[in-house]
Amino acid sequence: MQMTSFIPFAVLSGIFASLSSVFAKLFSDTRTEIFHDAVTSFITKQEWVTIPWTIDPQNSLIAFRGVCFGLIFVCNSLMWTLFTKSLNAAPSSVQTTTVNGAVNFSVSALLGYLVFDEPLALGWWIGASFILTGTILLSRTQKEKEKTE
């Protein structure tokens, strides 16, 4: 029986954790209306999209927030399912947590920058480097400990 690699599950788990955070912010953020208007404008300007009725902006925004609210739960469910699969496939829970955390941290920063125009200042990069270095060192220490036992 061949062991499945834990890395794809841990990476996907981290991505879905980040997406859940993005949808939570879209559900509650004041800038959601701007994002909603941009998406609605883009869709209605496409020639291949024909909408036989007029779209009420207020109802559309409520529906958009409702979809975001639902996607929080979908992404969290997928995240926990994939994280559990990763834990089952990994030789150590530290490795799974390290990969998941690094991906979640990186993708959250990238999506925050792309979707919400959040700045990634030098202090953020320094802090992220310390966190990632610490998790890598922790993972290596765990591997070395397992080899000696």
C-alpha positions in Angstrom: 0.0 0.0 0.0 1.5 3.3 -1.1 1.3 6.3 1.3 -0.2 9.4 -0.1 1.8 12.6 0.2 0.5 15.0 2.8 1.8 18.1 1.0 -1.0 18.6 -1.6 -3.6 18.2 1.2 -1.8 20.6 3.5 -1.4 23.2 0.6 -5.0 23.0 -0.4 -6.1 23.2 3.3 -4.0 26.4 3.7 -5.5 27.9 0.5 -9.1 27.2 1.6 -8.4 28.7 5.1 -7.2 31.9 3.3 -10.3 31.9 1.1 -12.5 31.5 4.1 -10.9 34.7 5.6 -11.4 36.6 2.3 -15.1 35.6 2.2 -15.5 36.6 5.8 -14.1 40.0 5.1 -16.2 40.4 1.9 -19.3 39.5 4.0 -18.7 42.2 6.5 -16.4 44.8 5.1 -17.5 48.3 4.0 -15.5 47.9 0.8 -17.6 45.0 -0.3 -20.0 47.4 -2.1 -17.1 48.6 -4.3 -16.0 45.1 -5.1 -19.7 44.1 -5.7 -20.2 47.1 -8.1 -17.0 46.2 -10.0 -18.1 42.6 -10.4 -21.6 43.5 -11.4 -20.4 46.1 -13.9 -18.0 43.7 -15.5 -20.7 41.0 -15.8 -23.3 43.3 -17.3 -20.9 44.7 -19.8 -20.2 41.3 -21.3 -21.9 40.6 -24.6 -22.4 37.0 -23.9 -24.4 37.7 -20.7 -28.0 38.5 -21.2 -30.1 39.4 -18.2 -33.8 39.7 -19.0 -34.5 41.8 -15.9 -33.0 44.8 -14.2 -30.8 44.2 -11.2 -31.7 46.0 -8.0 -28.3 47.0 -6.6 -29.4 46.7 -2.9 -30.9 43.2 -3.4 -27.9 42.2 -5.4 -25.5 43.3 -2.7 -27.5 41.4 -0.1 -27.3 38.3 -2.3 -23.6 38.8 -2.8 -23.0 39.0 1.0 -25.2 35.9 1.4 -23.1 34.0 -1.1 -19.9 35.2 0.7 -21.4 34.0 4.1 -22.2 30.6 2.6 -18.7 30.3 1.1 -17.2 30.9 4.6 -18.7 27.6 5.7 -17.9 25.8 2.4 -14.2 26.8 2.6 -13.9 26.0 6.3 -15.4 22.5 5.7 -13.0 21.9 2.8 -10.1 23.2 4.9 -10.8 20.9 7.8 -11.4 17.9 5.6 -8.1 18.4 3.7 -6.2 19.2 6.9 -7.4 16.0 8.5 -6.4 14.0 5.4 -3.0 15.7 5.5 -2.6 14.8 9.2 -3.4 11.2 8.4 -0.9 11.0 5.5 1.9 12.9 7.2 4.6 11.2 9.3 4.3 14.1 11.8 1.6 16.6 12.6 4.3 19.3 12.8 5.0 19.0 9.1 1.4 19.3 8.2 0.9 22.3 10.4 4.1 23.9 9.0 3.0 23.6 5.4 -0.6 24.6 6.1 0.5 27.6 8.1 3.0 28.8 5.6 0.5 28.5 2.7 -2.3 30.1 4.7 -0.1 33.0 5.7 1.3 33.6 2.2 -2.0 33.2 0.3 -3.8 35.5 2.9 -1.2 38.2 2.3 -1.4 37.8 -1.5 -5.2 37.9 -1.5 -5.3 40.8 0.9 -3.1 42.7 -1.5 -5.0 41.7 -4.6 -8.6 41.9 -3.4 -8.4 44.6 -0.7 -5.4 46.6 -1.7 -3.8 46.0 1.7 -0.2 47.0 1.9 2.6 44.5 2.5 5.1 46.7 4.3 8.7 45.8 5.2 7.6 45.1 8.8 5.1 42.5 7.4 7.8 40.8 5.4 10.2 40.7 8.3 7.6 39.2 10.6 6.5 36.7 8.0 10.1 35.7 7.5 10.5 35.1 11.3 7.3 33.1 11.5 8.2 30.9 8.5 11.8 30.4 9.7 10.5 29.4 13.1 8.1 26.9 11.7 10.7 25.4 9.4 13.2 25.1 12.3 10.5 23.4 14.4 9.7 21.0 11.6 13.4 20.1 11.2 13.9 19.6 14.9 10.9 17.3 14.9 12.3 15.3 12.0 15.7 14.9 13.7 14.1 13.9 16.9 12.1 11.2 15.1 15.3 9.9 13.4 17.1 9.5 16.7 14.3 7.6 18.3 
